[in-house]
Amino acid sequence: MDAGAESSLERRVQVVSGKGGVGRTTVAAALALRCARQGAKTLLLEVDAPDSATRLLGFEPARDEPREVIDHLWCCNMTPAGSVREYALMVLRFKALYRVVFENRLVKYLLRSIPSLGEFTMAGKFWFHTVQTLDGVPRFDRVILDAPATGHAITFLAVSRVVAELTPPGPMKTEASKMAAMIEDPKNTCMHVVARPEEMPVNEALELEQAAVERVGIALGLGFLNRVEADPFTPQQADLVRRLSESHPEHPILHIARLRCSRQARSEREAERLRSNSRMEWLELPDLPEAPRGKDGLRELNDALDRQLGAAEGPARNAGGAAGG
């Protein structure tokens, strides 16, 4: 496996994003479970999500406060309200003072009107858990962020740098600068991109990769091409379908076989277009018969990932370029 790709799976902070519906939460949960099984204290963070990661793992939601769900694996779904509250308590120190100020109806209304406040405080919580310590040692060895979909992910990751540049000197500028430095640190942080071998997901994956580098400054990790269907026919069988279709164009079974061949060909073209235009190394994850549920379902994805990582040893699989960071 390419050394850059291998190191990206060992970064302390790993962000996972992609177009909605491509399976980024499933990939993030599988990566977090993989880290935990390797003995790393791992936190899987979600950004105001409908608790999909905990449902995938088969556990009750864990909102705003990390909760250990299995050995070495914690889950936490950050919400804007919870992150604002946590940030305010860190600044004000006293819960009584927080209630007087932030539970005020007018203050609540004003806070909701501040653009990107929720994203900024959730980004702050994300940063805090990457540097959090217990008894002088890091609380978490790995932090996996299940980021929002493409455009929202870029906004979320870029907000701390924007605040750092626009805010006058003071505590908020200092904290925002620390948050931005964490996201932009290529030795500790990277972003993985998830896509499917279809036109729109490939387009968004390439746009996300470019925006991540140009607008966020985050290092690129691995690409995960999800739900890749196995070719149903050998080359000889596909040729036989084509020849039989010439003499039996209306045969229903041959019609279905032609459609399947055509879909497979489109998927392969999109996968090749993605690899050719990307700077990342892309691994393939199979289209499982059933959506992965619980630890056992995610183990199937991890097994497939381990096979891909083993197959990637030696020359990089991506002819379009090496991993980006």
C-alpha positions in Angstrom: 0.0 0.0 0.0 1.2 3.5 -0.7 2.8 5.0 2.3 0.7 8.2 2.2 -2.5 6.1 2.1 -1.3 3.9 5.0 -0.5 7.0 7.1 -3.8 8.6 6.5 -5.5 5.7 8.3 -3.2 6.4 11.3 -3.9 10.1 11.6 -5.3 11.2 14.9 -8.1 13.2 13.3 -9.9 11.8 10.2 -12.8 13.6 8.5 -15.2 11.6 6.3 -17.5 13.4 3.8 -19.2 12.9 0.4 -22.5 13.4 -1.4 -25.6 12.6 0.6 -26.6 9.0 0.1 -23.2 7.6 -0.8 -22.7 5.9 2.6 -20.3 8.2 4.3 -21.8 7.5 7.8 -21.4 3.8 7.2 -17.8 4.3 6.1 -17.1 6.6 9.1 -18.6 4.0 11.5 -16.6 1.2 9.9 -13.4 3.1 10.2 -14.1 4.0 13.8 -14.9 0.4 14.6 -11.7 -0.7 12.9 -9.6 1.8 15.0 -11.3 0.6 18.2 -10.6 -3.0 17.4 -6.9 -2.1 16.9 -6.9 -0.9 20.5 -7.1 2.9 19.8 -9.4 4.9 22.0 -11.6 6.2 19.3 -14.3 8.9 19.2 -16.9 8.9 16.4 -18.3 12.4 16.1 -21.4 13.3 14.1 -22.5 16.8 13.2 -26.1 17.4 14.1 -27.1 14.0 12.5 -30.2 11.9 13.1 -28.2 9.5 15.3 -27.5 7.3 12.3 -24.1 6.1 13.5 -25.4 4.8 16.8 -28.3 3.1 15.0 -25.8 1.5 12.6 -23.8 0.2 15.6 -27.0 -0.9 17.4 -26.9 1.5 20.3 -29.0 4.3 21.8 -28.3 7.8 20.7 -25.4 9.7 22.4 -26.2 13.4 22.1 -23.6 16.1 22.9 -21.7 14.0 25.4 -19.4 11.1 24.3 -20.5 7.7 25.5 -18.5 4.5 25.3 -20.6 2.0 23.3 -18.1 -0.8 23.1 -14.5 -1.2 24.3 -12.4 1.7 23.0 -15.2 3.2 20.9 -17.1 6.4 22.0 -19.9 8.0 20.0 -21.2 11.6 20.2 -23.7 13.4 18.0 -23.0 17.1 18.3 -25.9 19.5 18.2 -25.8 23.3 17.7 -27.7 24.0 21.0 -25.6 21.6 23.0 -22.3 23.0 21.6 -23.3 26.6 22.3 -24.2 25.6 25.8 -20.9 23.8 26.3 -18.9 26.7 24.8 -20.7 29.2 27.1 -20.1 27.1 30.2 -16.4 26.9 29.3 -16.3 30.7 29.1 -18.7 31.6 31.9 -17.6 28.7 34.2 -20.7 28.8 36.3 -24.0 27.0 35.4 -26.0 29.5 37.3 -24.6 32.4 35.3 -25.1 30.4 32.1 -28.8 30.0 33.0 -29.2 33.7 33.7 -27.6 34.8 30.4 -28.2 32.0 27.9 -31.6 30.7 29.0 -33.0 34.2 28.5 -35.6 34.2 25.7 -34.1 37.3 24.0 -30.6 36.0 24.2 -31.7 32.7 22.7 -33.4 34.6 19.8 -30.2 36.7 19.2 -28.0 33.6 19.2 -30.1 31.9 16.6 -29.8 35.0 14.4 -25.9 34.9 14.4 -24.7 33.3 11.1 -22.7 30.0 11.5 -22.7 30.2 15.3 -23.8 26.6 15.5 -21.2 25.5 13.1 -18.5 27.4 14.9 -19.3 26.0 18.3 -19.6 22.5 16.9 -16.2 23.0 15.2 -14.9 24.1 18.6 -16.2 21.0 20.3 -14.6 18.9 17.5 -11.3 20.6 18.3 -11.7 20.3 22.0 -12.0 16.5 21.8 -8.9 16.3 19.7 -6.9 17.9 22.5 -8.9 16.7 25.5 -6.8 15.0 28.2 -7.6 12.8 31.2 -5.0 12.5 34.0 -2.5 14.1 31.7 -2.9 11.8 28.7 -5.1 12.2 25.6 -8.6 11.0 26.2 -8.9 9.8 22.6 -6.2 8.4 20.3 -8.4 8.8 17.2 -11.2 11.2 16.4 -13.3 10.2 13.4 -15.7 13.0 12.2 -18.7 12.0 10.2 -18.9 15.4 8.4 -22.0 16.7 6.7 -22.6 16.3 2.9 -20.3 18.0 0.5 -21.0 21.8 0.5 -22.0 21.9 4.2 -18.8 20.0 5.1 -16.7 22.6 3.4 -18.6 25.4 5.3 -18.2 23.5 8.6 -14.5 22.9 8.1 -13.7 26.4 6.9 -15.7 28.4 9.5 -12.9 28.5 12.1 -10.4 30.0 9.7 -12.9 32.6 8.6 -13.6 33.5 12.2 -9.9 33.6 13.0 -9.3 36.1 10.1 -12.3 38.3 10.7 -12.4 38.5 14.5 -10.5 41.2 16.4 -7.8 40.1 18.8 -9.3 38.3 21.8 -10.3 34.9 23.2 -12.6 34.0 20.2 -9.8 34.8 17.7 -7.3 32.7 19.7 -9.6 29.7 19.9 -10.6 29.9 16.2 -7.0 30.0 15.3 -6.3 26.8 17.3 -9.3 25.1 15.6 -8.2 26.1 12.1 -4.6 25.0 12.8 -5.9 21.6 13.9 -7.9 21.2 10.7 -5.0 22.4 8.5 -2.3 20.2 10.2 -1.3 17.6 7.5 0.6 15.5 10.1 -2.5 14.9 12.3 -5.6 15.5 10.2 -6.9 14.3 6.8 -10.2 14.1 5.0 -11.5 10.9 3.4 -14.0 11.2 0.5 -16.8 8.7 -0.1 -18.5 8.3 -3.5 -20.4 5.8 -5.6 -19.6 4.9 -9.2 -22.3 7.1 -10.6 -22.2 10.4 -12.4 -23.4 12.9 -9.7 -21.5 11.3 -6.8 -18.3 11.3 -8.9 -18.8 14.9 -9.8 -19.4 15.9 -6.2 -16.4 13.9 -5.0 -14.1 15.7 -7.4 -15.5 19.1 -6.4 -15.2 18.2 -2.7 -11.6 17.2 -3.2 -10.8 20.5 -4.9 -12.6 22.6 -2.3 -11.0 20.7 0.6 -7.5 21.7 -0.7 -8.3 25.2 -2.0 -10.9 26.5 0.5 -10.1 24.5 3.7 -6.4 23.6 3.4 -7.0 20.1 4.8 -4.8 17.2 3.7 -6.5 14.5 1.5 -6.7 11.0 2.9 -8.2 8.0 1.1 -11.1 7.8 -1.3 -13.7 5.1 -0.7 -15.7 4.0 -3.7 -18.8 2.5 -2.0 -21.3 -0.1 -3.1 -19.3 -1.3 -6.1 -21.3 -4.1 -7.7 -19.5 -7.3 -8.8 -19.5 -7.9 -12.6 -22.3 -10.4 -13.1 -20.7 -11.8 -16.3 -17.3 -13.0 -17.5 -16.1 -11.3 -20.7 -17.1 -14.5 -22.6 -20.6 -14.4 -21.1 -21.0 -10.7 -21.9 -20.0 -11.4 -25.5 -22.5 -14.2 -25.7 -25.3 -11.9 -24.4 -24.4 -9.4 -27.2 -24.4 -12.1 -29.9 -27.7 -13.7 -28.8 -29.3 -10.3 -28.5 -28.7 -9.7 -32.2 -30.9 -12.6 -33.1 -33.3 -12.4 -30.2 -33.6 -8.6 -29.5 -37.0 -8.9 -27.7 -36.2 -11.8 -25.4 -37.0 -10.6 -21.9 -34.1 -12.4 -20.1 -31.6 -11.1 -22.7 -33.1 -7.6 -22.3 -32.4 -7.7 -18.5 -28.9 -9.1 -19.2 -28.2 -6.2 -21.6 -29.4 -3.7 -19.1 -27.2 -5.2 -16.5 -24.2 -5.1 -18.8 -24.9 -1.5 -19.7 -25.2 -0.5 -16.0 -21.9 -2.3 -15.2 -20.2 -0.5 -18.1 -21.4 2.9 -16.9 -20.2 2.2 -13.4 -16.8 1.2 -14.6 -16.5 4.3 -16.7 -17.4 6.5 -13.8 -15.0 4.7 -11.5 -12.2 5.2 -14.1 -13.1 8.9 -14.6 -12.9 9.4 -10.8 -9.5 7.7 -10.5 -8.2 9.6 -13.6 -9.1 13.0 -12.3 -8.4 12.5 -8.6 -5.2 13.0 -6.6 -6.4 10.5 -4.0 -6.0 6.7 -3.9 -9.4 5.0 -4.2 -10.3 1.8 -2.5 -13.5 -0.2 -3.4 -16.1 -1.3 -1.0 -18.6 -3.9 -2.2 -22.4 -3.6 -2.6 -23.5 -5.9 0.2 -26.8 -7.9 -0.2 -28.2 -6.0 2.8 -27.3 -2.7 4.3 -24.7 -3.2 7.1 -26.3 -3.1 10.5 -24.7 -3.5 13.9 -21.1 -4.5 14.6 -21.3 -7.7 12.5 -22.6 -5.9 9.4 -19.8 -3.3 9.7 -17.3 -6.1 10.2 -18.1 -7.2 6.6 -17.1 -3.8 5.4 -14.0 -3.9 7.5 -13.1 -7.3 6.1 -13.6 -5.9 2.5 -11.5 -2.8 3.5 -8.7 -5.0 4.8 -8.7 -7.0 1.6 -8.5 -3.8 -0.4 -5.6 -2.5 1.8 -3.8 -5.7 1.2 -4.4 -5.6 -2.5 -3.1 -2.0 -2.6 0.4 -3.0 -1.4 3.1 -2.2 -3.9 2.2 0.2 -6.7 -0.6 2.6 -6.0 -4.0 1.4 -7.4 -4.8 4.9 -8.6 -3.1 5.6 -11.9 -4.3 9.2 -11.7 -2.0 10.2 -8.8 -0.8 9.5 -5.3 -2.7 10.1 -2.1 -2.9 13.7 -1.3 -1.6 13.8 2.1 
